[in-house]
Amino acid sequence: MKKVKILFVLLSILIFTTLIKGQSFYSSNPLAHTYSIIAVDSAAGEMGGAVQSHWFSVGSIVIWGEAGVGMVATQSFVNPSFGPNGLTLLKKGLTPQQAVDSLIASDEGRDLRQLAIINTKGDAAVYTGKNCIPGAGHIVGNNFSVHANLMLNDKVWPAMAKAFEETKGRLAERLVAALDAAQNVGGDIRGQQSASLLVVKLNSTGKVWEDRLIDLRVEDNPNPLKELKRLLNVHRAYEHMNNGDLAVEKGDMELAMKEYSSAEKMFPENEEMKYWHAVTLVNNGKLDEALPLFKAVFTMNENWKTLTPRLTKVGLLNVSDEQLNRILSE
């Protein structure tokens, strides 16, 4: 109880000090105390960041990234301008350390800030202000950095670094593993509320819609990490669906069926995946294989049955009237 009272007193002092300086504490400096990680996977050609906080919509202000440039994490008493401005400085040729030094030097609220920047080479720099609420700290590792403030204890950021280094697999899953590790040793002293995950290509294609690989946010949830992991699993399932569609375009039905099956195994309750799988089978002369899928989908939601004849009118379902009747009879 005493620790809680001390925490509120400290927060009040910091807020009062900021207001005295003429800064709008709540509007320009959101209270996004948090734990986060930014990292580069040069082998996979990806870089990304992940964050969790007991604050609404933390992903909208903490993690920033741009393919071919780098990643930024700005937190504690957040200065959101550090995100886009940090990326701009990297574009101008500054190193992460130079960019961090420049942003911090120009900010009157520097003692309350926590800022991390990493470039495409995996060089990272981090600043933790002397007045960030304990536990607060950071670690710069090989191609990554972890940062936290207002934690239950000082085990959080070391646990994040260890988990990221030891977890195998794709970058997004390793980033989420780091968040899990933080929570498992105590996490944010206030609890959980929101989380986000951003992954972009390491090298820019010049097409933003292709460069942004994963952009997932849990804005307000009692267990945001659990929900973030569920969303990442759904994202991976739809990757299989997209790969299946590409295989169909190339006439590789064996690969297409493999990708569609993988997607459905990952997200078995998704009726739409089954539906378009069935449509693809029909369009490739495999009506008998498609009928059980149509039946399952129509049982879950009869609106798919209403939709099906409409596809024939726009050339998305190539069937005769007799075949259409067989489908609808399911």
N, C-alpha and C positions, 0 to 999 in steps of 0.2 A: 504493500500500500504506500509506503514511504517513497519507493522508487517511482511510482506513478505520479505522486504529488510533485516530486522533484522534476519529473519530465514536463509536467504541465507548467510549472513555474519557469523552466528554461525556455519552453516554447513561447510563453507570454513575453519574456524578456526579449527574445529574438524578434518577435513580431513588433513589439513596441519600438525597438531600436530601428527596425526597417522603416516603420511608419514615420519616425522622427526625421529620417533622411529623405522623406518625401516620396518613397517608393510605394506603389500599390501592391501590398504583399500578396493578396489573394488573386488579383487579376493577372499581374505580370510575373509573379513568382509562385506558381502552384506548389503546394506542399507534397510533392511526389517523392517522399523518402522511400527507398526501394533497394532491391538488389538486381544487378543486371550483368550481362556479359556481351562483349563484341568479339568477333573472331574471323579469321580467314582460313579457308581450306583451298590452298593453291592447287592441289592435285585434282580436286573436283571442279575447280574454277568457280568457287562460290565464296561469299562472305555474308555475315549476318549478325544479328543481335537478338537478345531475348531479355525480358524484364518482367518482374512481378512486384506489386505494391499494394498496400492497403490504401488505395486512392482510386477514384473513378477514372476510367479511360486512360490508364498510364501509357499505353502504346501510342497515344496521339501526341505526346510531348517528349518522351524520353529517348526512343530509338530512332535514328535517322540514318539513311544509307543511300548511296548512289553507285550503280555499276561503273567500274573504271575509275572510281574516286576513293571511296572508303566508307567507314561507319563511324557514327558518333553516338555516345550515350551521355545525356545531360540530365542530372538528377539532384537530389537533396532539395533545397529551395530552388526549384528549377528556373533556369534562364533558358526558355525555349529557343531564343535566337541563336544559342550556341550550336544548334543542330544545323540549320542551313548555312550559317556563317562559317562553321567549322569545315563543312564540305567545300565552300567557296575558297577558303584558304588553302585547302589541299589542291584544288584545281590550279591555284596560282603557283604551285610548286613548293609550298612550305611543307616541312616535315611535320608529323603529328605533334612532336614536342614543341616545335615553333608555333604551331597553330594553337595548342593548348596555352602556351605562355602568352600569346598575343590576346586571346580571348579573356583570360583571367586578369591580365594586367589592365584591361580597359573596363573591368566590371567592379563597381563599388561594393557589390555583395559577394565578392570573391571568397570571403571566409566561410560563407554558408553553402558554397557550391561544391558539386562533385562532377567532374567532367572527364570523359575518356574519348580518345580518337585513335583510330587505326587506319592505315592506308592499305593499298592493294598488295604491298610487299610483305604485309604482316607486322610492320613496325607500329608499336603502340605506345601511347603516352597517357598518363592519368594524373589528375590533380584531385586531392581531397582537402577541402578547406578546414582550417583549424577549429572552426565552430560547427562543423557537421556533427549532428547528435550521435553520441556513441550508442552501440558499437558501430564504428565507421572505419573503413579501410579499403585497400585495394591491392591487387597483385597483377603485375605485368608478366605474362608468360610467353612461350614460343607461339607466335601467331594469334595471341588472344590477350584479353585483359578482363578481370572481374572486379566489381566495385559494389559497395554496399554501405548503407548508413541507416541509423535508427533500428539496428538489429537487436535481437534478444541477447546476443553474445558475440564474441569475436571469432567464433568458429565458422561463421557463414562463408566469407569469401575464400578462406583456404579450402573449405569443402567443395566450393564451386570449381576452383582451379583443379583440384584432384579429380573430380568427376569428369570434367571436360577432357582432361588429359588421358584418363583411363577408359572412357567410353568408346566403343567401336561403332562404326556405322557412318551414316551421312551427317552432314553438318547440323541440320535442323534438329535431329534427334540428340546430338551431343549438346547442343545449346539448351534444350529442354531438360536433359539429364543434369546439367549444372543448376538449373532452377530447382529441380527436385532435391538435389543435394543441399541447397541452401535451406529449403523448408524443413528438411529432415533433421537438421541440427538446431533449429529454432526459428530461422527466418525473421521477418519483420516483427518487431515487438508488439505491433498493433493487430497482427493477423493478416488475412488475405482479402483481396477484393478484385483486382484486375491483372491481366497479364497479356503479353503480346510477343509475337515472333515475326521477324523480318529477315528474309534471305534474298539476296540479289546476285546476279552474275558478277564474277570478279572483273571481267573485261566487258566493256560496253559494246553492244551491237548498234547503238544509235536508236534502238527501238525500245522505249520505256516499257511497253506492254510485254516485251519478250525478256527484258532484263530483270524484271521483278518476278522472282520465282515463287516466293511464299510471303504472304502478308496476312497474318491471322491475329485477331484481337478478341479478347474476352473483356468486355467493358465493366461488368458488374456481376460477380458471381461469388457465392460463399466458398467455392473450391475452384478457383480459376485455373490452377495448374492441371487438374484433372480434365477440365473442359478444354484447355489448350491442347492437351495430348489427344483427346478425342477428335478435335478439329484437324490436327495434323494427320491422324489416321485416315480421316475422311478425305483430306487433300491427297494423300498417297493413293487412295482408292481411285479417285478421279484421274490421277496421273495415268493409272492403268487403263482407264476408259479412253482417255485421249490417245494413248499409245495404240489401243485397239482400233480406234477410228483411223489413225494414220496407216495402220497395217492394212485395213480394208481398202483405203485409197490406193495402196500399192499392190493390191491383189493378193496379199499374203494372209489367207484366211486362217491358216494354222496358228500364226502368231496372234492374229486378232482374237481368236477364240481363247487362247492362252491368257491374253491380257484382260479380256472381259471376265473370264473365270476368276482371275486373281482379284479383280475389283470387287466382284460379288462376294468372295470369301471374306474380304476385309470389311465389307459393309452390306451384310446379308439382308438387312431390313429395308434397304433402299429399293423401292419399286421401279424408279426411273431407270436405274442401271439395267435391271432385268428387261425392261420394256425395249430399250434401244438395242440391247443385245439380241432380243427376239426379232426386231425389225431388220437388223443386219443379217441374221440367219436367213430370213425369208428372201431378202434381196439377193442372196447368194445361193438360192435354190435349195435351201434346207428347211422347208416348211415343217416337216415332221418334228425336227429338233426344236423348232421355235414354239410349237403349240403348248408344251408344258409350261414354258416361261410366260406366254400370254395368259394362260389359265391362272397362274400364280398372281400375276399382276392384276388381272381383272377382279380376282377375289379380294385383293387388298383395296382396290379403288376402281369403281366402275367407270369413272370419268375417262380412264385410259381406253376403255371400250368405245366410248363416245368419240374420242379423238381419232381412233384408228382409221375409219373411213375417210377422214379429212386428209390424211397423209397421202392417200392414193390420188387425190385431186391435184396435189402439188408435186407429185413425182417422187415423194420420199418413201413410198411403199409400193413396190412393183408387183402387183398380184392381179390375177383374174378375179371376176366376180365370184366364181366358185371357191377360189382360195380365200377370198375375203370372208365369205360366209363361214368357211371352216374355222377361221380365226375367231370370228365373232361368236360362233357357237360355243367356244370354250368359256 
